[in-house]
Amino acid sequence: MLHNSELAVFAVAFLVQVAGFVSVGIARVGQQPDSQVGYERFFFLCMMLVAVISLLAMWSGTGSWLMNGITLAMMAVGATLDTGRGTLADSI
């Protein structure tokens, strides 16, 4: 059974992870120059939150740090993944 503090850390971690995945999607879709800066700031804010929640989960010993670490890695890959809008020569 989870204690109140563990449940709170897990709930906040879950909400931050959902926001992190949403921010990746928004940052990838919102590539218009006028709104791109705001989307990127939202993404980086969520990335920092996932990192902080991951550290807090490791510190508290709840065991949910792995889930947060995977989310952090997936956010990094999702932000840098090129979906093939150019040719291989363009990327080199």
Phi and psi in radians as a Rosetta constraint file:
Dihedral C 1 N 2 CA 2 C 2 CIRCULARHARMONIC -1.405 0.35
Dihedral N 2 CA 2 C 2 N 3 CIRCULARHARMONIC 2.432 0.35
Dihedral C 2 N 3 CA 3 C 3 CIRCULARHARMONIC -1.390 0.35
Dihedral N 3 CA 3 C 3 N 4 CIRCULARHARMONIC 2.948 0.35
Dihedral C 3 N 4 CA 4 C 4 CIRCULARHARMONIC -1.046 0.35
Dihedral N 4 CA 4 C 4 N 5 CIRCULARHARMONIC -0.717 0.35
Dihedral C 4 N 5 CA 5 C 5 CIRCULARHARMONIC -1.210 0.35
Dihedral N 5 CA 5 C 5 N 6 CIRCULARHARMONIC -0.686 0.35
Dihedral C 5 N 6 CA 6 C 6 CIRCULARHARMONIC -1.172 0.35
Dihedral N 6 CA 6 C 6 N 7 CIRCULARHARMONIC -0.689 0.35
Dihedral C 6 N 7 CA 7 C 7 CIRCULARHARMONIC -1.147 0.35
Dihedral N 7 CA 7 C 7 N 8 CIRCULARHARMONIC -0.675 0.35
Dihedral C 7 N 8 CA 8 C 8 CIRCULARHARMONIC -1.145 0.35
Dihedral N 8 CA 8 C 8 N 9 CIRCULARHARMONIC -0.764 0.35
Dihedral C 8 N 9 CA 9 C 9 CIRCULARHARMONIC -1.101 0.35
Dihedral N 9 CA 9 C 9 N 10 CIRCULARHARMONIC -0.738 0.35
Dihedral C 9 N 10 CA 10 C 10 CIRCULARHARMONIC -1.145 0.35
Dihedral N 10 CA 10 C 10 N 11 CIRCULARHARMONIC -0.746 0.35
Dihedral C 10 N 11 CA 11 C 11 CIRCULARHARMONIC -1.133 0.35
Dihedral N 11 CA 11 C 11 N 12 CIRCULARHARMONIC -0.766 0.35
Dihedral C 11 N 12 CA 12 C 12 CIRCULARHARMONIC -1.148 0.35
Dihedral N 12 CA 12 C 12 N 13 CIRCULARHARMONIC -0.710 0.35
Dihedral C 12 N 13 CA 13 C 13 CIRCULARHARMONIC -1.088 0.35
Dihedral N 13 CA 13 C 13 N 14 CIRCULARHARMONIC -0.721 0.35
Dihedral C 13 N 14 CA 14 C 14 CIRCULARHARMONIC -1.142 0.35
Dihedral N 14 CA 14 C 14 N 15 CIRCULARHARMONIC -0.775 0.35
Dihedral C 14 N 15 CA 15 C 15 CIRCULARHARMONIC -1.133 0.35
Dihedral N 15 CA 15 C 15 N 16 CIRCULARHARMONIC -0.683 0.35
Dihedral C 15 N 16 CA 16 C 16 CIRCULARHARMONIC -1.169 0.35
Dihedral N 16 CA 16 C 16 N 17 CIRCULARHARMONIC -0.646 0.35
Dihedral C 16 N 17 CA 17 C 17 CIRCULARHARMONIC -1.141 0.35
Dihedral N 17 CA 17 C 17 N 18 CIRCULARHARMONIC -0.747 0.35
Dihedral C 17 N 18 CA 18 C 18 CIRCULARHARMONIC -1.072 0.35
Dihedral N 18 CA 18 C 18 N 19 CIRCULARHARMONIC -0.778 0.35
Dihedral C 18 N 19 CA 19 C 19 CIRCULARHARMONIC -1.085 0.35
Dihedral N 19 CA 19 C 19 N 20 CIRCULARHARMONIC -0.630 0.35
Dihedral C 19 N 20 CA 20 C 20 CIRCULARHARMONIC -1.115 0.35
Dihedral N 20 CA 20 C 20 N 21 CIRCULARHARMONIC -0.787 0.35
Dihedral C 20 N 21 CA 21 C 21 CIRCULARHARMONIC -1.174 0.35
Dihedral N 21 CA 21 C 21 N 22 CIRCULARHARMONIC -0.647 0.35
Dihedral C 21 N 22 CA 22 C 22 CIRCULARHARMONIC -1.128 0.35
Dihedral N 22 CA 22 C 22 N 23 CIRCULARHARMONIC -0.687 0.35
Dihedral C 22 N 23 CA 23 C 23 CIRCULARHARMONIC -1.154 0.35
Dihedral N 23 CA 23 C 23 N 24 CIRCULARHARMONIC -0.586 0.35
Dihedral C 23 N 24 CA 24 C 24 CIRCULARHARMONIC -1.117 0.35
Dihedral N 24 CA 24 C 24 N 25 CIRCULARHARMONIC -0.802 0.35
Dihedral C 24 N 25 CA 25 C 25 CIRCULARHARMONIC -1.096 0.35
Dihedral N 25 CA 25 C 25 N 26 CIRCULARHARMONIC -0.748 0.35
Dihedral C 25 N 26 CA 26 C 26 CIRCULARHARMONIC -1.146 0.35
Dihedral N 26 CA 26 C 26 N 27 CIRCULARHARMONIC -0.729 0.35
Dihedral C 26 N 27 CA 27 C 27 CIRCULARHARMONIC -1.155 0.35
Dihedral N 27 CA 27 C 27 N 28 CIRCULARHARMONIC -0.597 0.35
Dihedral C 27 N 28 CA 28 C 28 CIRCULARHARMONIC -1.316 0.35
Dihedral N 28 CA 28 C 28 N 29 CIRCULARHARMONIC -0.665 0.35
Dihedral C 28 N 29 CA 29 C 29 CIRCULARHARMONIC -1.382 0.35
Dihedral N 29 CA 29 C 29 N 30 CIRCULARHARMONIC -0.681 0.35
Dihedral C 29 N 30 CA 30 C 30 CIRCULARHARMONIC -1.455 0.35
Dihedral N 30 CA 30 C 30 N 31 CIRCULARHARMONIC 1.233 0.35
Dihedral C 30 N 31 CA 31 C 31 CIRCULARHARMONIC -1.674 0.35
Dihedral N 31 CA 31 C 31 N 32 CIRCULARHARMONIC 0.167 0.35
Dihedral C 31 N 32 CA 32 C 32 CIRCULARHARMONIC -1.238 0.35
Dihedral N 32 CA 32 C 32 N 33 CIRCULARHARMONIC 2.421 0.35
Dihedral C 32 N 33 CA 33 C 33 CIRCULARHARMONIC -1.056 0.35
Dihedral N 33 CA 33 C 33 N 34 CIRCULARHARMONIC -0.555 0.35
Dihedral C 33 N 34 CA 34 C 34 CIRCULARHARMONIC -1.277 0.35
Dihedral N 34 CA 34 C 34 N 35 CIRCULARHARMONIC -0.485 0.35
Dihedral C 34 N 35 CA 35 C 35 CIRCULARHARMONIC -1.994 0.35
Dihedral N 35 CA 35 C 35 N 36 CIRCULARHARMONIC -0.022 0.35
Dihedral C 35 N 36 CA 36 C 36 CIRCULARHARMONIC -1.132 0.35
Dihedral N 36 CA 36 C 36 N 37 CIRCULARHARMONIC -0.655 0.35
Dihedral C 36 N 37 CA 37 C 37 CIRCULARHARMONIC -1.104 0.35
Dihedral N 37 CA 37 C 37 N 38 CIRCULARHARMONIC -0.746 0.35
Dihedral C 37 N 38 CA 38 C 38 CIRCULARHARMONIC -1.124 0.35
Dihedral N 38 CA 38 C 38 N 39 CIRCULARHARMONIC -0.723 0.35
Dihedral C 38 N 39 CA 39 C 39 CIRCULARHARMONIC -1.147 0.35
Dihedral N 39 CA 39 C 39 N 40 CIRCULARHARMONIC -0.698 0.35
Dihedral C 39 N 40 CA 40 C 40 CIRCULARHARMONIC -1.163 0.35
Dihedral N 40 CA 40 C 40 N 41 CIRCULARHARMONIC -0.682 0.35
Dihedral C 40 N 41 CA 41 C 41 CIRCULARHARMONIC -1.116 0.35
Dihedral N 41 CA 41 C 41 N 42 CIRCULARHARMONIC -0.717 0.35
Dihedral C 41 N 42 CA 42 C 42 CIRCULARHARMONIC -1.077 0.35
Dihedral N 42 CA 42 C 42 N 43 CIRCULARHARMONIC -0.730 0.35
Dihedral C 42 N 43 CA 43 C 43 CIRCULARHARMONIC -1.086 0.35
Dihedral N 43 CA 43 C 43 N 44 CIRCULARHARMONIC -0.831 0.35
Dihedral C 43 N 44 CA 44 C 44 CIRCULARHARMONIC -1.175 0.35
Dihedral N 44 CA 44 C 44 N 45 CIRCULARHARMONIC -0.585 0.35
Dihedral C 44 N 45 CA 45 C 45 CIRCULARHARMONIC -1.100 0.35
Dihedral N 45 CA 45 C 45 N 46 CIRCULARHARMONIC -0.797 0.35
Dihedral C 45 N 46 CA 46 C 46 CIRCULARHARMONIC -1.138 0.35
Dihedral N 46 CA 46 C 46 N 47 CIRCULARHARMONIC -0.629 0.35
Dihedral C 46 N 47 CA 47 C 47 CIRCULARHARMONIC -1.136 0.35
Dihedral N 47 CA 47 C 47 N 48 CIRCULARHARMONIC -0.725 0.35
Dihedral C 47 N 48 CA 48 C 48 CIRCULARHARMONIC -1.141 0.35
Dihedral N 48 CA 48 C 48 N 49 CIRCULARHARMONIC -0.684 0.35
Dihedral C 48 N 49 CA 49 C 49 CIRCULARHARMONIC -1.115 0.35
Dihedral N 49 CA 49 C 49 N 50 CIRCULARHARMONIC -0.728 0.35
Dihedral C 49 N 50 CA 50 C 50 CIRCULARHARMONIC -1.107 0.35
Dihedral N 50 CA 50 C 50 N 51 CIRCULARHARMONIC -0.697 0.35
Dihedral C 50 N 51 CA 51 C 51 CIRCULARHARMONIC -1.131 0.35
Dihedral N 51 CA 51 C 51 N 52 CIRCULARHARMONIC -0.748 0.35
Dihedral C 51 N 52 CA 52 C 52 CIRCULARHARMONIC -1.154 0.35
Dihedral N 52 CA 52 C 52 N 53 CIRCULARHARMONIC -0.754 0.35
Dihedral C 52 N 53 CA 53 C 53 CIRCULARHARMONIC -1.114 0.35
Dihedral N 53 CA 53 C 53 N 54 CIRCULARHARMONIC -0.644 0.35
Dihedral C 53 N 54 CA 54 C 54 CIRCULARHARMONIC -1.101 0.35
Dihedral N 54 CA 54 C 54 N 55 CIRCULARHARMONIC -0.763 0.35
Dihedral C 54 N 55 CA 55 C 55 CIRCULARHARMONIC -1.141 0.35
Dihedral N 55 CA 55 C 55 N 56 CIRCULARHARMONIC -0.708 0.35
Dihedral C 55 N 56 CA 56 C 56 CIRCULARHARMONIC -1.138 0.35
Dihedral N 56 CA 56 C 56 N 57 CIRCULARHARMONIC -0.663 0.35
Dihedral C 56 N 57 CA 57 C 57 CIRCULARHARMONIC -1.172 0.35
Dihedral N 57 CA 57 C 57 N 58 CIRCULARHARMONIC -0.656 0.35
Dihedral C 57 N 58 CA 58 C 58 CIRCULARHARMONIC -1.156 0.35
Dihedral N 58 CA 58 C 58 N 59 CIRCULARHARMONIC -0.710 0.35
Dihedral C 58 N 59 CA 59 C 59 CIRCULARHARMONIC -1.171 0.35
Dihedral N 59 CA 59 C 59 N 60 CIRCULARHARMONIC -0.682 0.35
Dihedral C 59 N 60 CA 60 C 60 CIRCULARHARMONIC -1.405 0.35
Dihedral N 60 CA 60 C 60 N 61 CIRCULARHARMONIC -0.280 0.35
Dihedral C 60 N 61 CA 61 C 61 CIRCULARHARMONIC 1.309 0.35
Dihedral N 61 CA 61 C 61 N 62 CIRCULARHARMONIC 0.500 0.35
Dihedral C 61 N 62 CA 62 C 62 CIRCULARHARMONIC -1.370 0.35
Dihedral N 62 CA 62 C 62 N 63 CIRCULARHARMONIC -0.377 0.35
Dihedral C 62 N 63 CA 63 C 63 CIRCULARHARMONIC 1.614 0.35
Dihedral N 63 CA 63 C 63 N 64 CIRCULARHARMONIC -0.087 0.35
Dihedral C 63 N 64 CA 64 C 64 CIRCULARHARMONIC -1.545 0.35
Dihedral N 64 CA 64 C 64 N 65 CIRCULARHARMONIC 0.122 0.35
Dihedral C 64 N 65 CA 65 C 65 CIRCULARHARMONIC -1.153 0.35
Dihedral N 65 CA 65 C 65 N 66 CIRCULARHARMONIC -0.548 0.35
Dihedral C 65 N 66 CA 66 C 66 CIRCULARHARMONIC -1.144 0.35
Dihedral N 66 CA 66 C 66 N 67 CIRCULARHARMONIC -0.736 0.35
Dihedral C 66 N 67 CA 67 C 67 CIRCULARHARMONIC -1.069 0.35
Dihedral N 67 CA 67 C 67 N 68 CIRCULARHARMONIC -0.710 0.35
Dihedral C 67 N 68 CA 68 C 68 CIRCULARHARMONIC -1.221 0.35
Dihedral N 68 CA 68 C 68 N 69 CIRCULARHARMONIC -0.671 0.35
Dihedral C 68 N 69 CA 69 C 69 CIRCULARHARMONIC -1.122 0.35
Dihedral N 69 CA 69 C 69 N 70 CIRCULARHARMONIC -0.690 0.35
Dihedral C 69 N 70 CA 70 C 70 CIRCULARHARMONIC -1.144 0.35
Dihedral N 70 CA 70 C 70 N 71 CIRCULARHARMONIC -0.710 0.35
Dihedral C 70 N 71 CA 71 C 71 CIRCULARHARMONIC -1.081 0.35
Dihedral N 71 CA 71 C 71 N 72 CIRCULARHARMONIC -0.735 0.35
Dihedral C 71 N 72 CA 72 C 72 CIRCULARHARMONIC -1.080 0.35
Dihedral N 72 CA 72 C 72 N 73 CIRCULARHARMONIC -0.760 0.35
Dihedral C 72 N 73 CA 73 C 73 CIRCULARHARMONIC -1.140 0.35
Dihedral N 73 CA 73 C 73 N 74 CIRCULARHARMONIC -0.721 0.35
Dihedral C 73 N 74 CA 74 C 74 CIRCULARHARMONIC -1.181 0.35
Dihedral N 74 CA 74 C 74 N 75 CIRCULARHARMONIC -0.574 0.35
Dihedral C 74 N 75 CA 75 C 75 CIRCULARHARMONIC -1.158 0.35
Dihedral N 75 CA 75 C 75 N 76 CIRCULARHARMONIC -0.711 0.35
Dihedral C 75 N 76 CA 76 C 76 CIRCULARHARMONIC -1.131 0.35
Dihedral N 76 CA 76 C 76 N 77 CIRCULARHARMONIC -0.742 0.35
Dihedral C 76 N 77 CA 77 C 77 CIRCULARHARMONIC -1.192 0.35
Dihedral N 77 CA 77 C 77 N 78 CIRCULARHARMONIC -0.742 0.35
Dihedral C 77 N 78 CA 78 C 78 CIRCULARHARMONIC -1.109 0.35
Dihedral N 78 CA 78 C 78 N 79 CIRCULARHARMONIC -0.563 0.35
Dihedral C 78 N 79 CA 79 C 79 CIRCULARHARMONIC -1.343 0.35
Dihedral N 79 CA 79 C 79 N 80 CIRCULARHARMONIC -0.504 0.35
Dihedral C 79 N 80 CA 80 C 80 CIRCULARHARMONIC -1.800 0.35
Dihedral N 80 CA 80 C 80 N 81 CIRCULARHARMONIC -0.107 0.35
Dihedral C 80 N 81 CA 81 C 81 CIRCULARHARMONIC -1.197 0.35
Dihedral N 81 CA 81 C 81 N 82 CIRCULARHARMONIC 2.222 0.35
Dihedral C 81 N 82 CA 82 C 82 CIRCULARHARMONIC -1.632 0.35
Dihedral N 82 CA 82 C 82 N 83 CIRCULARHARMONIC 2.196 0.35
Dihedral C 82 N 83 CA 83 C 83 CIRCULARHARMONIC -1.550 0.35
Dihedral N 83 CA 83 C 83 N 84 CIRCULARHARMONIC 0.226 0.35
Dihedral C 83 N 84 CA 84 C 84 CIRCULARHARMONIC 1.497 0.35
Dihedral N 84 CA 84 C 84 N 85 CIRCULARHARMONIC 0.655 0.35
Dihedral C 84 N 85 CA 85 C 85 CIRCULARHARMONIC -1.352 0.35
Dihedral N 85 CA 85 C 85 N 86 CIRCULARHARMONIC -0.268 0.35
Dihedral C 85 N 86 CA 86 C 86 CIRCULARHARMONIC -2.209 0.35
Dihedral N 86 CA 86 C 86 N 87 CIRCULARHARMONIC -3.115 0.35
Dihedral C 86 N 87 CA 87 C 87 CIRCULARHARMONIC -1.571 0.35
Dihedral N 87 CA 87 C 87 N 88 CIRCULARHARMONIC 2.974 0.35
Dihedral C 87 N 88 CA 88 C 88 CIRCULARHARMONIC -1.116 0.35
Dihedral N 88 CA 88 C 88 N 89 CIRCULARHARMONIC -0.615 0.35
Dihedral C 88 N 89 CA 89 C 89 CIRCULARHARMONIC -1.140 0.35
Dihedral N 89 CA 89 C 89 N 90 CIRCULARHARMONIC -0.561 0.35
Dihedral C 89 N 90 CA 90 C 90 CIRCULARHARMONIC -1.192 0.35
Dihedral N 90 CA 90 C 90 N 91 CIRCULARHARMONIC -0.567 0.35
Dihedral C 90 N 91 CA 91 C 91 CIRCULARHARMONIC -1.440 0.35
Dihedral N 91 CA 91 C 91 N 92 CIRCULARHARMONIC -0.256 0.35
